[in-house]
Amino acid sequence: MAEAAERRERGTRQEVLDTFYHQRGPCCAGCDWWHSISSLVGECHQSAMVGGAERWAAIGIENVSMPLRAGHVITERAHVCGQFKDEFDWSSLPLPYRKQIGDRTLAAKSAPPLNRSETDGGRHGPEA
Ligand code: SF4
């Protein structure tokens, strides 16, 4: 029961992030390096793990009562850097889903590409 609810939550989160990415363009939410933790933040796996304080600094978390453990840098979904990568094949997803999230790769060929390198697609998260 709890497992089914968790799967549903992950599916909803991915849909929120996919929609956000297609509306916004290049950002962590659509980057192949990103693993979502929630619909707002996730871990960037583009670089090696860092210390606890550095890991959370990008989203403004500093002094908290719990220990800040080392890991991959946490970023907000709207963040983007020069290492952005999106090589996911959006055409592999069901057409109704692509329409629902506003997949820009479905639009006319004249539509601006999502990726700076003009490769299509991207879908990210622990289950991707
Ligand atoms: S856009 Fe940059 S910071 Fe964000 S997940 Fe991709 S590589 Fe990491």
Backbone and ligand atoms as CSV (ligand in chain L), in Angstrom:
chain,resi,resn,atom,element,x,y,z
A,1,MET,N,N,0.827,-1.192,0.000
A,1,MET,CA,C,0.000,0.000,0.000
A,1,MET,C,C,0.869,1.253,0.000
A,2,ALA,N,N,1.814,1.316,0.938
A,2,ALA,CA,C,2.708,2.471,1.000
A,2,ALA,C,C,3.585,2.535,-0.236
A,3,GLU,N,N,3.950,1.368,-0.762
A,3,GLU,CA,C,4.789,1.315,-1.962
A,3,GLU,C,C,4.045,1.892,-3.167
A,4,ALA,N,N,2.770,1.554,-3.291
A,4,ALA,CA,C,1.963,2.079,-4.401
A,4,ALA,C,C,1.829,3.592,-4.300
A,5,ALA,N,N,1.626,4.087,-3.093
A,5,ALA,CA,C,1.509,5.534,-2.884
A,5,ALA,C,C,2.821,6.224,-3.234
A,6,GLU,N,N,3.925,5.586,-2.878
A,6,GLU,CA,C,5.243,6.153,-3.171
A,6,GLU,C,C,5.483,6.197,-4.682
A,7,ARG,N,N,5.082,5.126,-5.374
A,7,ARG,CA,C,5.229,5.092,-6.837
A,7,ARG,C,C,4.404,6.194,-7.493
A,8,ARG,N,N,3.183,6.370,-6.989
A,8,ARG,CA,C,2.294,7.422,-7.510
A,8,ARG,C,C,2.931,8.803,-7.305
A,9,GLU,N,N,3.498,8.998,-6.116
A,9,GLU,CA,C,4.123,10.292,-5.798
A,9,GLU,C,C,5.299,10.553,-6.730
A,10,ARG,N,N,6.110,9.525,-6.982
A,10,ARG,CA,C,7.257,9.687,-7.885
A,10,ARG,C,C,6.794,10.007,-9.300
A,11,GLY,N,N,5.712,9.358,-9.742
A,11,GLY,CA,C,5.173,9.622,-11.068
A,11,GLY,C,C,4.661,11.038,-11.181
A,12,THR,N,N,3.961,11.502,-10.173
A,12,THR,CA,C,3.451,12.871,-10.172
A,12,THR,C,C,4.603,13.858,-10.157
A,13,ARG,N,N,5.613,13.586,-9.355
A,13,ARG,CA,C,6.776,14.476,-9.279
A,13,ARG,C,C,7.465,14.579,-10.638
A,14,GLN,N,N,7.646,13.444,-11.302
A,14,GLN,CA,C,8.299,13.466,-12.603
A,14,GLN,C,C,7.485,14.266,-13.609
A,15,GLU,N,N,6.187,14.126,-13.530
A,15,GLU,CA,C,5.321,14.879,-14.449
A,15,GLU,C,C,5.441,16.383,-14.188
A,16,VAL,N,N,5.467,16.765,-12.930
A,16,VAL,CA,C,5.632,18.190,-12.574
A,16,VAL,C,C,6.966,18.710,-13.112
A,17,LEU,N,N,8.025,17.928,-12.935
A,17,LEU,CA,C,9.352,18.360,-13.376
A,17,LEU,C,C,9.451,18.397,-14.895
A,18,ASP,N,N,8.879,17.415,-15.561
A,18,ASP,CA,C,8.906,17.410,-17.028
A,18,ASP,C,C,8.163,18.623,-17.583
A,19,THR,N,N,7.015,18.931,-16.987
A,19,THR,CA,C,6.230,20.083,-17.429
A,19,THR,C,C,7.013,21.371,-17.201
A,20,PHE,N,N,7.620,21.481,-16.029
A,20,PHE,CA,C,8.425,22.665,-15.700
A,20,PHE,C,C,9.535,22.850,-16.727
A,21,TYR,N,N,10.240,21.781,-17.020
A,21,TYR,CA,C,11.358,21.821,-17.963
A,21,TYR,C,C,10.896,22.268,-19.354
A,22,HIS,N,N,9.814,21.722,-19.823
A,22,HIS,CA,C,9.366,22.065,-21.171
A,22,HIS,C,C,8.841,23.491,-21.255
A,23,GLN,N,N,8.370,24.018,-20.151
A,23,GLN,CA,C,7.934,25.418,-20.146
A,23,GLN,C,C,9.128,26.361,-20.069
A,24,ARG,N,N,10.125,25.975,-19.302
A,24,ARG,CA,C,11.243,26.872,-18.995
A,24,ARG,C,C,12.412,26.779,-19.961
A,25,GLY,N,N,12.734,25.561,-20.405
A,25,GLY,CA,C,13.942,25.364,-21.198
A,25,GLY,C,C,15.054,24.846,-20.307
A,26,PRO,N,N,16.317,24.887,-20.757
A,26,PRO,CA,C,17.416,24.284,-20.003
A,26,PRO,C,C,17.440,24.678,-18.525
A,27,CYS,N,N,17.448,23.682,-17.671
A,27,CYS,CA,C,17.493,23.885,-16.216
A,27,CYS,C,C,17.762,22.527,-15.582
A,28,CYS,N,N,18.064,22.526,-14.302
A,28,CYS,CA,C,18.369,21.271,-13.612
A,28,CYS,C,C,17.233,20.256,-13.757
A,29,ALA,N,N,15.993,20.723,-13.729
A,29,ALA,CA,C,14.851,19.805,-13.813
A,29,ALA,C,C,14.887,18.954,-15.075
A,30,GLY,N,N,15.561,19.443,-16.113
A,30,GLY,CA,C,15.622,18.695,-17.363
A,30,GLY,C,C,17.006,18.180,-17.687
A,31,CYS,N,N,17.912,18.265,-16.744
A,31,CYS,CA,C,19.310,17.890,-16.993
A,31,CYS,C,C,19.545,16.418,-16.662
A,32,ASP,N,N,20.285,15.750,-17.527
A,32,ASP,CA,C,20.574,14.323,-17.322
A,32,ASP,C,C,21.347,14.051,-16.028
A,33,TRP,N,N,22.033,15.046,-15.531
A,33,TRP,CA,C,22.852,14.839,-14.321
A,33,TRP,C,C,22.021,14.925,-13.041
A,34,TRP,N,N,20.803,15.375,-13.143
A,34,TRP,CA,C,20.011,15.711,-11.954
A,34,TRP,C,C,19.155,14.550,-11.480
A,35,HIS,N,N,19.134,14.333,-10.164
A,35,HIS,CA,C,18.280,13.317,-9.538
A,35,HIS,C,C,17.357,14.049,-8.563
A,36,SER,N,N,16.093,14.068,-8.858
A,36,SER,CA,C,15.162,14.833,-8.022
A,36,SER,C,C,15.016,14.211,-6.641
A,37,ILE,N,N,14.865,15.082,-5.660
A,37,ILE,CA,C,14.561,14.677,-4.286
A,37,ILE,C,C,13.110,15.022,-4.003
A,38,SER,N,N,12.676,16.136,-4.591
A,38,SER,CA,C,11.283,16.575,-4.499
A,38,SER,C,C,10.962,17.264,-5.818
A,39,SER,N,N,9.797,17.871,-5.919
A,39,SER,CA,C,9.461,18.575,-7.160
A,39,SER,C,C,10.157,19.934,-7.244
A,40,LEU,N,N,10.925,20.289,-6.218
A,40,LEU,CA,C,11.611,21.588,-6.206
A,40,LEU,C,C,13.139,21.489,-6.190
A,41,VAL,N,N,13.683,20.473,-5.581
A,41,VAL,CA,C,15.142,20.349,-5.467
A,41,VAL,C,C,15.607,18.941,-5.808
A,42,GLY,N,N,16.918,18.846,-6.120
A,42,GLY,CA,C,17.490,17.541,-6.435
A,42,GLY,C,C,18.996,17.594,-6.330
A,43,GLU,N,N,19.635,16.447,-6.614
A,43,GLU,CA,C,21.086,16.334,-6.542
A,43,GLU,C,C,21.689,16.408,-7.933
A,44,CYS,N,N,22.761,17.165,-8.065
A,44,CYS,CA,C,23.502,17.228,-9.321
A,44,CYS,C,C,24.634,16.205,-9.258
A,45,HIS,N,N,24.602,15.229,-10.141
A,45,HIS,CA,C,25.615,14.179,-10.158
A,45,HIS,C,C,26.700,14.434,-11.208
A,46,GLN,N,N,26.764,15.649,-11.680
A,46,GLN,CA,C,27.753,15.977,-12.705
A,46,GLN,C,C,29.169,15.961,-12.129
A,47,SER,N,N,29.285,16.270,-10.840
A,47,SER,CA,C,30.605,16.300,-10.223
A,47,SER,C,C,30.636,15.404,-8.987
A,48,ALA,N,N,31.814,15.274,-8.429
A,48,ALA,CA,C,32.002,14.399,-7.269
A,48,ALA,C,C,31.254,14.932,-6.041
A,49,MET,N,N,31.101,14.076,-5.065
A,49,MET,CA,C,30.429,14.478,-3.826
A,49,MET,C,C,31.266,15.541,-3.106
A,50,VAL,N,N,30.575,16.316,-2.290
A,50,VAL,CA,C,31.225,17.398,-1.532
A,50,VAL,C,C,30.840,17.266,-0.060
A,51,GLY,N,N,31.455,18.082,0.766
A,51,GLY,CA,C,31.135,18.078,2.187
A,51,GLY,C,C,29.720,18.576,2.443
A,52,GLY,N,N,29.204,18.279,3.621
A,52,GLY,CA,C,27.824,18.607,3.952
A,52,GLY,C,C,27.459,20.075,3.790
A,53,ALA,N,N,28.292,20.963,4.287
A,53,ALA,CA,C,27.971,22.395,4.218
A,53,ALA,C,C,27.908,22.863,2.775
A,54,GLU,N,N,28.870,22.434,1.968
A,54,GLU,CA,C,28.924,22.834,0.559
A,54,GLU,C,C,27.751,22.235,-0.222
A,55,ARG,N,N,27.369,21.032,0.155
A,55,ARG,CA,C,26.301,20.329,-0.555
A,55,ARG,C,C,24.991,21.104,-0.539
A,56,TRP,N,N,24.676,21.709,0.587
A,56,TRP,CA,C,23.381,22.373,0.753
A,56,TRP,C,C,23.438,23.878,0.550
A,57,ALA,N,N,24.627,24.436,0.400
A,57,ALA,CA,C,24.788,25.891,0.331
A,57,ALA,C,C,24.043,26.523,-0.841
A,58,ALA,N,N,23.982,25.829,-1.983
A,58,ALA,CA,C,23.365,26.422,-3.178
A,58,ALA,C,C,21.884,26.721,-2.987
A,59,ILE,N,N,21.242,26.048,-2.049
A,59,ILE,CA,C,19.828,26.345,-1.818
A,59,ILE,C,C,19.636,27.112,-0.504
A,60,GLY,N,N,20.732,27.634,0.031
A,60,GLY,CA,C,20.647,28.542,1.174
A,60,GLY,C,C,20.512,27.885,2.529
A,61,ILE,N,N,20.776,26.593,2.621
A,61,ILE,CA,C,20.688,25.930,3.927
A,61,ILE,C,C,22.062,25.956,4.590
A,62,GLU,N,N,22.110,26.521,5.789
A,62,GLU,CA,C,23.392,26.653,6.473
A,62,GLU,C,C,23.365,25.971,7.837
A,63,ASN,N,N,22.867,26.668,8.809
A,63,ASN,CA,C,22.896,26.146,10.167
A,63,ASN,C,C,21.584,25.444,10.508
A,64,VAL,N,N,21.631,24.148,10.530
A,64,VAL,CA,C,20.440,23.378,10.892
A,64,VAL,C,C,20.792,22.436,12.037
A,65,SER,N,N,19.792,21.935,12.701
A,65,SER,CA,C,20.050,21.096,13.874
A,65,SER,C,C,20.491,19.679,13.493
A,66,MET,N,N,20.183,19.253,12.282
A,66,MET,CA,C,20.603,17.903,11.885
A,66,MET,C,C,21.994,17.952,11.260
A,67,PRO,N,N,22.723,16.835,11.280
A,67,PRO,CA,C,24.049,16.837,10.654
A,67,PRO,C,C,23.920,16.982,9.138
A,68,LEU,N,N,24.775,17.818,8.531
A,68,LEU,CA,C,24.765,17.988,7.078
A,68,LEU,C,C,25.752,16.990,6.490
A,69,ARG,N,N,25.254,15.917,5.973
A,69,ARG,CA,C,26.112,14.839,5.469
A,69,ARG,C,C,26.642,15.162,4.070
A,70,ALA,N,N,27.801,14.602,3.777
A,70,ALA,CA,C,28.403,14.784,2.459
A,70,ALA,C,C,27.528,14.125,1.394
A,71,GLY,N,N,27.664,14.593,0.164
A,71,GLY,CA,C,26.895,14.025,-0.946
A,71,GLY,C,C,27.010,14.912,-2.161
A,72,HIS,N,N,26.143,14.678,-3.132
A,72,HIS,CA,C,26.147,15.505,-4.341
A,72,HIS,C,C,25.462,16.842,-4.048
A,73,VAL,N,N,25.901,17.870,-4.742
A,73,VAL,CA,C,25.377,19.218,-4.537
A,73,VAL,C,C,23.873,19.242,-4.806
A,74,ILE,N,N,23.150,19.916,-3.909
A,74,ILE,CA,C,21.702,20.074,-4.051
A,74,ILE,C,C,21.432,21.385,-4.784
A,75,THR,N,N,20.593,21.326,-5.813
A,75,THR,CA,C,20.234,22.540,-6.546
A,75,THR,C,C,18.718,22.643,-6.670
A,76,GLU,N,N,18.264,23.861,-6.945
A,76,GLU,CA,C,16.844,24.068,-7.226
A,76,GLU,C,C,16.580,23.687,-8.675
A,77,ARG,N,N,15.368,23.324,-8.973
A,77,ARG,CA,C,15.027,22.841,-10.311
A,77,ARG,C,C,15.239,23.890,-11.398
A,78,ALA,N,N,15.142,25.164,-11.063
A,78,ALA,CA,C,15.268,26.227,-12.068
A,78,ALA,C,C,16.714,26.606,-12.358
A,79,HIS,N,N,17.639,26.110,-11.547
A,79,HIS,CA,C,19.050,26.455,-11.747
A,79,HIS,C,C,19.552,25.861,-13.065
A,80,VAL,N,N,20.553,26.450,-13.643
A,80,VAL,CA,C,21.203,25.864,-14.828
A,80,VAL,C,C,22.664,26.295,-14.833
A,81,CYS,N,N,23.533,25.427,-15.358
A,81,CYS,CA,C,24.948,25.767,-15.474
A,81,CYS,C,C,25.449,25.329,-16.841
A,82,GLY,N,N,26.704,25.571,-17.098
A,82,GLY,CA,C,27.279,25.255,-18.398
A,82,GLY,C,C,27.411,23.773,-18.692
A,83,GLN,N,N,27.190,22.930,-17.699
A,83,GLN,CA,C,27.310,21.488,-17.898
A,83,GLN,C,C,25.961,20.833,-18.214
A,84,PHE,N,N,24.949,21.673,-18.428
A,84,PHE,CA,C,23.619,21.132,-18.725
A,84,PHE,C,C,23.701,20.121,-19.877
A,85,LYS,N,N,23.001,18.993,-19.681
A,85,LYS,CA,C,23.005,17.946,-20.721
A,85,LYS,C,C,21.627,17.311,-20.782
A,86,ASP,N,N,21.143,17.135,-21.970
A,86,ASP,CA,C,19.858,16.481,-22.147
A,86,ASP,C,C,19.897,15.644,-23.411
A,87,GLU,N,N,20.047,14.353,-23.234
A,87,GLU,CA,C,20.122,13.464,-24.385
A,87,GLU,C,C,19.014,12.428,-24.354
A,88,PHE,N,N,18.005,12.709,-23.560
A,88,PHE,CA,C,16.893,11.760,-23.457
A,88,PHE,C,C,16.052,11.766,-24.735
A,89,ASP,N,N,15.589,10.593,-25.152
A,89,ASP,CA,C,14.753,10.468,-26.348
A,89,ASP,C,C,13.281,10.610,-25.951
A,90,TRP,N,N,12.771,11.822,-26.062
A,90,TRP,CA,C,11.382,12.076,-25.674
A,90,TRP,C,C,10.396,11.254,-26.473
A,91,SER,N,N,10.760,10.888,-27.690
A,91,SER,CA,C,9.824,10.137,-28.527
A,91,SER,C,C,9.592,8.730,-27.978
A,92,SER,N,N,10.388,8.312,-26.993
A,92,SER,CA,C,10.195,6.986,-26.386
A,92,SER,C,C,9.034,6.987,-25.387
A,93,LEU,N,N,8.529,8.163,-25.038
A,93,LEU,CA,C,7.427,8.257,-24.072
A,93,LEU,C,C,6.085,8.221,-24.802
A,94,PRO,N,N,5.023,7.782,-24.128
A,94,PRO,CA,C,3.705,7.735,-24.762
A,94,PRO,C,C,3.251,9.132,-25.203
A,95,LEU,N,N,2.651,9.182,-26.371
A,95,LEU,CA,C,2.212,10.459,-26.932
A,95,LEU,C,C,1.282,11.245,-26.000
A,96,PRO,N,N,0.279,10.613,-25.351
A,96,PRO,CA,C,-0.590,11.384,-24.447
A,96,PRO,C,C,0.202,12.064,-23.325
A,97,TYR,N,N,1.208,11.363,-22.807
A,97,TYR,CA,C,2.032,11.957,-21.749
A,97,TYR,C,C,2.808,13.150,-22.300
A,98,ARG,N,N,3.366,12.992,-23.476
A,98,ARG,CA,C,4.150,14.082,-24.081
A,98,ARG,C,C,3.278,15.310,-24.294
A,99,LYS,N,N,2.048,15.089,-24.701
A,99,LYS,CA,C,1.137,16.224,-24.896
A,99,LYS,C,C,0.804,16.863,-23.560
A,100,GLN,N,N,0.595,16.029,-22.562
A,100,GLN,CA,C,0.225,16.524,-21.232
A,100,GLN,C,C,1.292,17.431,-20.632
A,101,ILE,N,N,2.530,17.095,-20.829
A,101,ILE,CA,C,3.614,17.888,-20.236
A,101,ILE,C,C,4.058,19.032,-21.146
A,102,GLY,N,N,3.447,19.126,-22.324
A,102,GLY,CA,C,3.817,20.217,-23.240
A,102,GLY,C,C,5.156,19.995,-23.898
A,103,ASP,N,N,5.461,18.758,-24.231
A,103,ASP,CA,C,6.736,18.400,-24.858
A,103,ASP,C,C,6.975,19.267,-26.097
A,104,ARG,N,N,7.973,20.116,-25.995
A,104,ARG,CA,C,8.256,21.042,-27.097
A,104,ARG,C,C,8.857,20.342,-28.306
A,105,THR,N,N,9.340,19.114,-28.138
A,105,THR,CA,C,9.893,18.397,-29.287
A,105,THR,C,C,8.775,17.899,-30.191
A,106,LEU,N,N,7.519,17.991,-29.706
A,106,LEU,CA,C,6.376,17.612,-30.527
A,106,LEU,C,C,5.986,18.733,-31.483
A,107,ALA,N,N,6.376,19.942,-31.167
A,107,ALA,CA,C,5.978,21.108,-31.954
A,107,ALA,C,C,6.656,21.090,-33.320
A,108,ALA,N,N,6.298,22.064,-34.114
A,108,ALA,CA,C,6.870,22.166,-35.462
A,108,ALA,C,C,8.385,22.163,-35.398
A,109,LYS,N,N,9.001,21.718,-36.453
A,109,LYS,CA,C,10.467,21.632,-36.478
A,109,LYS,C,C,11.127,22.985,-36.278
A,110,SER,N,N,10.380,24.054,-36.453
A,110,SER,CA,C,10.953,25.391,-36.288
A,110,SER,C,C,11.017,25.818,-34.817
A,111,ALA,N,N,10.411,24.999,-33.927
A,111,ALA,CA,C,10.419,25.347,-32.503
A,111,ALA,C,C,11.851,25.334,-31.981
A,112,PRO,N,N,12.182,26.235,-31.044
A,112,PRO,CA,C,13.550,26.268,-30.516
A,112,PRO,C,C,13.866,24.973,-29.782
A,113,PRO,N,N,15.081,24.457,-29.948
A,113,PRO,CA,C,15.464,23.231,-29.249
A,113,PRO,C,C,15.562,23.474,-27.747
A,114,LEU,N,N,15.376,22.420,-26.972
A,114,LEU,CA,C,15.479,22.537,-25.529
A,114,LEU,C,C,16.929,22.607,-25.090
A,115,ASN,N,N,17.790,21.974,-25.844
A,115,ASN,CA,C,19.176,21.827,-25.440
A,115,ASN,C,C,20.067,22.704,-26.298
A,116,ARG,N,N,21.088,23.228,-25.689
A,116,ARG,CA,C,22.016,24.066,-26.435
A,116,ARG,C,C,22.689,23.286,-27.555
A,117,SER,N,N,22.874,21.976,-27.352
A,117,SER,CA,C,23.521,21.172,-28.380
A,117,SER,C,C,22.501,20.623,-29.371
A,118,GLU,N,N,21.240,21.010,-29.217
A,118,GLU,CA,C,20.153,20.646,-30.104
A,118,GLU,C,C,19.841,19.163,-30.117
A,119,THR,N,N,20.161,18.460,-29.043
A,119,THR,CA,C,19.690,17.090,-28.903
A,119,THR,C,C,18.380,17.167,-28.159
A,120,ASP,N,N,17.518,16.211,-28.413
A,120,ASP,CA,C,16.185,16.255,-27.848
A,120,ASP,C,C,16.081,15.539,-26.512
A,121,GLY,N,N,15.150,16.005,-25.722
A,121,GLY,CA,C,14.650,15.258,-24.605
A,121,GLY,C,C,15.413,15.335,-23.316
A,122,GLY,N,N,14.838,14.693,-22.303
A,122,GLY,CA,C,15.434,14.646,-20.987
A,122,GLY,C,C,14.378,14.294,-19.976
A,123,ARG,N,N,14.689,13.361,-19.118
A,123,ARG,CA,C,13.738,12.946,-18.101
A,123,ARG,C,C,14.569,12.420,-16.965
A,124,HIS,N,N,14.334,12.935,-15.785
A,124,HIS,CA,C,15.323,12.733,-14.756
A,124,HIS,C,C,14.726,12.419,-13.415
A,125,GLY,N,N,15.493,11.758,-12.607
A,125,GLY,CA,C,15.064,11.418,-11.264
A,125,GLY,C,C,15.598,10.058,-10.912
A,126,PRO,N,N,15.420,9.661,-9.685
A,126,PRO,CA,C,15.978,8.404,-9.234
A,126,PRO,C,C,15.473,7.220,-10.033
A,127,GLU,N,N,14.250,7.323,-10.570
A,127,GLU,CA,C,13.655,6.205,-11.291
A,127,GLU,C,C,13.920,6.279,-12.786
A,128,ALA,N,N,14.560,7.354,-13.257
A,128,ALA,CA,C,14.761,7.513,-14.702
A,128,ALA,C,C,15.764,6.514,-15.230
L,1,SF4,S1,S,22.269,22.090,-15.068
L,1,SF4,FE1,FE,24.316,22.047,-14.148
L,1,SF4,S2,S,23.932,22.169,-11.912
L,1,SF4,FE2,FE,22.004,21.568,-12.902
L,1,SF4,S3,S,21.992,19.319,-12.802
L,1,SF4,FE3,FE,22.831,19.932,-14.805
L,1,SF4,S4,S,25.049,19.930,-14.519
L,1,SF4,FE4,FE,24.087,19.991,-12.488
